[in-house]
Amino acid sequence: MVLARIDREEPHYSSRAAEDLAHHNHTVTVAPALQEEIDTEWTWANYPMPWLTRDEVREVGAAAQAIHDDITAGHLTIHLFLGQFRSVS
């Protein structure tokens, strides 16, 4: 028996997880409230790249999260050499 709780925070990933579980022959029940969230179209207010599709927005978000995770884990260091830039007075 497997019991998996999939949070409502990101309906897209909840749907993908449920589909993957079902694909591997697990019985999956999606609560009506979660299914409604999965089926709801959404946009991010004031998103700086409105030309992106929903999947592209998720790709950008996932890439940004991966960079953040690498920085916090000490796997990625970003160096900025201020000497390369000149201020204009």
C-alpha positions as a LaTeX table, in Angstrom:
\begin{tabular}{lrrr}
\hline
Residue & $x$ (\AA) & $y$ (\AA) & $z$ (\AA) \\
\hline
Met1 & 0.00 & 0.00 & 0.00 \\
Val2 & 1.25 & 3.46 & $-0.87$ \\
Leu3 & $-0.22$ & 6.66 & 0.48 \\
Ala4 & 0.96 & 9.85 & $-1.14$ \\
Arg5 & $-0.18$ & 13.31 & $-0.21$ \\
Ile6 & 0.26 & 15.84 & $-2.99$ \\
Asp7 & $-0.06$ & 19.44 & $-1.86$ \\
Arg8 & $-2.18$ & 22.01 & $-3.63$ \\
Glu9 & 0.63 & 24.59 & $-3.78$ \\
Glu10 & 1.49 & 23.84 & $-7.40$ \\
Pro11 & $-1.40$ & 22.11 & $-9.15$ \\
His12 & 0.64 & 21.40 & $-12.29$ \\
Tyr13 & 3.19 & 19.32 & $-10.42$ \\
Ser14 & 0.45 & 17.70 & $-8.36$ \\
Ser15 & $-1.19$ & 16.59 & $-11.61$ \\
Arg16 & 2.11 & 15.28 & $-13.00$ \\
Ala17 & 2.81 & 13.34 & $-9.81$ \\
Ala18 & $-0.69$ & 11.82 & $-9.85$ \\
Glu19 & $-0.29$ & 10.87 & $-13.53$ \\
Asp20 & 3.09 & 9.27 & $-12.83$ \\
Leu21 & 1.68 & 7.27 & $-9.92$ \\
Ala22 & $-1.23$ & 6.08 & $-12.07$ \\
His23 & 1.18 & 5.21 & $-14.90$ \\
His24 & 2.99 & 2.89 & $-12.48$ \\
Asn25 & $-0.29$ & 1.13 & $-11.66$ \\
His26 & $-0.97$ & 2.86 & $-8.36$ \\
Thr27 & $-4.55$ & 3.76 & $-7.53$ \\
Val28 & $-4.80$ & 7.54 & $-7.53$ \\
Thr29 & $-7.68$ & 9.64 & $-6.26$ \\
Val30 & $-7.54$ & 13.39 & $-6.83$ \\
Ala31 & $-9.74$ & 15.41 & $-4.50$ \\
Pro32 & $-12.32$ & 17.56 & $-6.32$ \\
Ala33 & $-10.84$ & 20.81 & $-4.96$ \\
Leu34 & $-7.38$ & 19.86 & $-6.24$ \\
Gln35 & $-8.76$ & 18.80 & $-9.62$ \\
Glu36 & $-10.48$ & 22.17 & $-9.91$ \\
Glu37 & $-7.15$ & 23.90 & $-9.23$ \\
Ile38 & $-5.43$ & 21.67 & $-11.80$ \\
Asp39 & $-8.02$ & 22.61 & $-14.43$ \\
Thr40 & $-7.91$ & 26.35 & $-13.66$ \\
Glu41 & $-5.99$ & 28.61 & $-16.02$ \\
Trp42 & $-3.63$ & 30.97 & $-14.21$ \\
Thr43 & $-1.30$ & 33.86 & $-14.80$ \\
Trp44 & 1.24 & 35.58 & $-12.58$ \\
Ala45 & 0.49 & 39.20 & $-11.92$ \\
Asn46 & 3.19 & 41.59 & $-13.12$ \\
Tyr47 & 5.28 & 38.74 & $-14.52$ \\
Pro48 & 8.21 & 40.32 & $-16.39$ \\
Met49 & 7.96 & 37.95 & $-19.39$ \\
Pro50 & 4.27 & 37.87 & $-20.39$ \\
Trp51 & 5.09 & 36.35 & $-23.80$ \\
Leu52 & 6.04 & 33.01 & $-22.21$ \\
Thr53 & 3.67 & 30.06 & $-22.19$ \\
Arg54 & 2.71 & 28.40 & $-18.92$ \\
Asp55 & 5.24 & 25.63 & $-19.50$ \\
Glu56 & 7.97 & 28.16 & $-20.29$ \\
Val57 & 7.16 & 30.06 & $-17.08$ \\
Arg58 & 7.58 & 26.79 & $-15.18$ \\
Glu59 & 10.92 & 26.14 & $-16.93$ \\
Val60 & 12.19 & 29.60 & $-15.95$ \\
Gly61 & 10.99 & 29.10 & $-12.38$ \\
Ala62 & 12.58 & 25.65 & $-12.15$ \\
Ala63 & 15.89 & 26.96 & $-13.51$ \\
Ala64 & 15.86 & 29.86 & $-11.05$ \\
Gln65 & 15.09 & 27.48 & $-8.18$ \\
Ala66 & 17.94 & 25.17 & $-9.22$ \\
Ile67 & 20.38 & 28.10 & $-9.23$ \\
His68 & 19.10 & 29.22 & $-5.83$ \\
Asp69 & 19.48 & 25.70 & $-4.44$ \\
Asp70 & 23.04 & 25.42 & $-5.81$ \\
Ile71 & 24.01 & 28.76 & $-4.27$ \\
Thr72 & 22.56 & 27.90 & $-0.85$ \\
Ala73 & 24.22 & 24.47 & $-0.91$ \\
Gly74 & 27.58 & 26.05 & $-1.78$ \\
His75 & 27.75 & 24.35 & $-5.18$ \\
Leu76 & 27.63 & 27.53 & $-7.20$ \\
Thr77 & 29.48 & 30.76 & $-6.63$ \\
Ile78 & 28.81 & 33.84 & $-8.70$ \\
His79 & 31.72 & 36.27 & $-8.94$ \\
Leu80 & 31.27 & 39.87 & $-9.94$ \\
Phe81 & 34.37 & 41.88 & $-10.52$ \\
Leu82 & 33.43 & 45.51 & $-10.03$ \\
Gly83 & 36.67 & 46.61 & $-11.64$ \\
Gln84 & 35.22 & 45.58 & $-15.00$ \\
Phe85 & 32.56 & 48.28 & $-14.81$ \\
Arg86 & 32.96 & 52.01 & $-14.75$ \\
Ser87 & 30.46 & 54.32 & $-13.18$ \\
Val88 & 29.37 & 57.29 & $-15.20$ \\
Ser89 & 29.30 & 60.54 & $-13.25$ \\
\hline
\end{tabular}
